[in-house]
Amino acid sequence: MRFHGLQTRLFDNHGHASRGATKALIHKIEQIMPDVIHLHNIHGYYLNYPLLFDFLKSWSGPIVWTLHDCWAFTGHCAYYDYVQCDCWQSACRRCPQQGSYPASFLVDRSYQNYIDKRASFQGVRNVTLVPVSNWLKEELRHSFLESYPAVTIHNGVNIDVFKPSSKGKDIRHIIGVASIWETRKGLSEFVKLREVLPEEYEITLVGLSACQIKKLPPGIKGITRTENVGKLVDLYSRASVFVNPTLEDNFPTTNIEALACGTPVVTYLTGGSPESIDADTGIVVEKGNIGELANAIESICASSHFSSEACRRRAEIEFDQNACFQKYIDLYDKMCFNTIKRGNISSHINF
């Protein structure tokens, strides 16, 4: 992984190292002979995608690939909304996000990366893509992955863990949560929001680093990342509104964690973030409009329309992780059945 990281930082060669690890993975797959191969994120300094996809092109069984971001069809970045780049629709070059994940400090190889990915990822038999938002499904239609079947399966949460606590709501209390408060997550938007909201509104941000907390303006309370799920559930539950001013995203899990805890959501019109809510459980605001963001927060805090019960009910119906898992199992069954029907492989699965 360290060598892979070095290859990425110096030569923008992400996904081309880790040859030994990938060969070991392929050998393990051949030993197991699974009924389904299911990919999630294949980027992250641990996998050689040309080697893996050369193998997958010879594989006769079903392949499911869940896409959690846009890396699979760009020449470099995982997201491009923030810089409003659409080069990925034709061929990436002169990447405006060379320094973003997976960062390269010396070389811009975005054009060759785009060509390499297109060559590797096209031409795989019996693969179904699973974007976790309808927004990403639509983006795929404009990419070199457009020929593959795609079905949206939203992320889910454990609604037996994320549920309203018994402590009740704190009036005019706003919460924001992120695992890492990088630029795209909208920390700067909260700073702007603090300037326009009345003083009686409290803002708490969870997941900040100690350095970020020191730089917060008065009126914003910062909490470092917590591994205590019970504490996080309590923070979600006690807030009047969860605010997600994300500048680029696919389908933020934090939105549905808040809903499951009975807290309405205000989010920017960014990626698949609005898909988590409806007219009874939150408000969508045009990205960057701080005035409207403040108005939406005040509207929710002043209204009984966005009830805790409605938020919880939406989470139970739409985002129960067990129901989301079942959608995957149904997809596995369908793909395995079709593969057996075509006579490509034999399987021990009983339908």
Long-range contacts (C-beta under 8 A, 24 or more apart in sequence): 1-45, 1-46, 4-45, 4-46, 5-45, 8-45, 8-102, 8-103, 8-104, 9-103, 9-104, 9-105, 9-106, 10-104, 10-105, 10-106, 10-107, 11-104, 11-106, 11-107, 11-109, 12-76, 12-98, 12-104, 12-106, 12-107, 12-108, 12-109, 12-110, 12-113, 13-109, 14-43, 14-45, 14-76, 14-102, 14-104, 14-113, 15-42, 15-43, 15-47, 15-48, 15-49, 15-50, 15-113, 15-116, 15-117, 16-48, 16-49, 16-50, 16-116, 17-45, 17-48, 18-45, 18-46, 18-47, 18-48, 19-48, 19-51, 21-46, 21-47, 21-48, 22-47, 22-48, 22-51, 22-52, 23-51, 25-52, 26-51, 26-52, 26-55, 29-55, 34-61, 35-61, 35-62, 35-332, 35-336, 35-347, 35-348, 35-349, 36-61, 36-62, 36-63, 36-64, 36-332, 36-335, 36-336, 37-61, 37-62, 37-63, 37-64, 38-63, 38-64, 38-65, 38-66, 38-328, 39-63, 39-64, 39-65, 39-66, 40-65, 40-66, 40-68, 41-68, 41-69, 41-71, 42-72, 43-71, 43-78, 43-102, 45-102, 49-117, 49-120, 49-121, 50-116, 50-120, 53-120, 53-121, 53-124, 54-120, 56-124, 56-127, 57-123, 57-124, 57-125, 59-125, 60-125, 60-126, 60-339, 60-344, 60-345, 61-126, 61-336, 61-339, 61-344, 61-345, 62-126, 62-127, 62-128, 62-332, 62-335, 62-336, 62-338, 62-339, 63-124, 63-126, 63-127, 63-128, 64-127, 64-128, 64-130, 64-328, 64-331, 64-332, 64-335, 65-127, 65-128, 65-129, 65-130, 66-130, 66-131, 66-132, 66-153, 67-129, 67-130, 67-131, 67-132, 67-136, 67-140, 68-132, 68-250, 69-250, 70-136, 70-139, 70-250, 72-117, 72-121, 72-145, 73-117, 73-121, 73-139, 73-140, 73-143, 73-144, 73-145, 74-110, 74-114, 74-117, 75-109, 75-110, 75-111, 75-112, 75-113, 75-114, 75-117, 76-100, 76-102, 76-104, 76-108, 76-109, 76-110, 76-113, 77-101, 78-102, 79-184, 79-248, 79-249, 79-250, 79-271, 80-248, 81-247, 81-248, 81-270, 81-271, 82-183, 82-184, 82-247, 82-248, 88-114, 88-143, 89-142, 89-143, 91-115, 117-144, 118-144, 121-145, 122-147, 124-148, 126-335, 126-338, 126-339, 126-344, 128-331, 128-335, 130-328, 130-331, 131-250, 132-250, 132-251, 132-272, 133-250, 133-251, 133-271, 133-272, 133-275, 134-272, 134-275, 135-250, 135-251, 135-271, 135-272, 135-275, 136-250, 136-251, 136-271, 136-272, 151-331, 153-324, 153-327, 153-328, 153-331, 154-251, 154-256, 154-275, 154-276, 154-318, 154-319, 154-324, 155-251, 155-253, 155-256, 155-319, 155-324, 156-256, 156-319, 156-320, 156-321, 156-322, 156-323, 156-324, 156-325, 157-253, 157-256, 157-257, 157-260, 157-315, 157-319, 157-320, 157-321, 158-321, 159-260, 159-315, 159-316, 159-319, 159-320, 159-321, 161-229, 161-233, 162-233, 162-236, 162-257, 162-260, 162-261, 162-315, 163-233, 163-260, 163-261, 163-262, 163-312, 164-237, 164-261, 164-262, 164-308, 164-312, 165-233, 165-234, 165-237, 165-238, 165-261, 167-234, 167-237, 167-238, 168-238, 169-237, 169-238, 169-239, 169-240, 169-308, 170-202, 170-238, 170-239, 170-240, 171-240, 171-301, 172-200, 172-201, 172-202, 172-240, 172-301, 173-201, 173-202, 173-204, 173-238, 173-239, 173-240, 173-241, 174-201, 174-202, 174-203, 174-204, 174-239, 174-240, 174-241, 174-242, 174-243, 174-297, 175-203, 175-204, 175-205, 175-206, 175-235, 175-236, 175-239, 175-241, 175-242, 175-243, 175-258, 175-263, 176-203, 176-204, 176-205, 176-206, 176-242, 176-243, 176-244, 176-245, 177-205, 177-206, 177-207, 177-232, 177-235, 177-236, 177-242, 177-254, 177-257, 177-258, 178-205, 178-206, 178-207, 178-254, 179-207, 179-225, 180-207, 181-205, 181-207, 181-208, 181-209, 181-212, 183-247, 184-246, 184-247, 184-248, 184-249, 185-246, 185-247, 186-244, 186-245, 186-246, 186-247, 186-268, 187-212, 189-245, 189-247, 189-268, 189-288, 189-290, 189-293, 190-220, 190-243, 190-245, 191-216, 191-217, 191-220, 192-290, 193-243, 193-245, 193-290, 193-293, 193-294, 193-297, 194-219, 194-220, 196-290, 196-291, 196-294, 197-294, 197-297, 197-298, 198-298, 201-297, 201-298, 201-301, 204-235, 204-239, 206-232, 206-235, 232-257, 233-261, 236-261, 236-263, 237-261, 237-262, 237-263, 239-263, 240-300, 240-301, 241-265, 241-266, 241-297, 241-300, 241-301, 241-306, 242-266, 243-267, 243-293, 243-297, 244-268, 244-273, 245-287, 245-293, 246-270, 246-271, 246-273, 247-287, 249-273, 251-275, 251-276, 252-276, 256-315, 256-318, 256-319, 258-311, 259-311, 259-312, 259-314, 259-315, 259-319, 260-311, 260-312, 260-315, 260-316, 260-319, 261-311, 261-312, 262-308, 262-309, 262-311, 262-312, 263-308, 263-311, 264-300, 264-306, 264-311, 265-311, 266-293, 266-296, 266-297, 266-300, 268-293, 276-319, 277-314, 278-314, 280-305, 280-306, 280-307, 280-310, 280-314, 281-306, 281-310, 281-311, 281-314, 282-306, 282-311
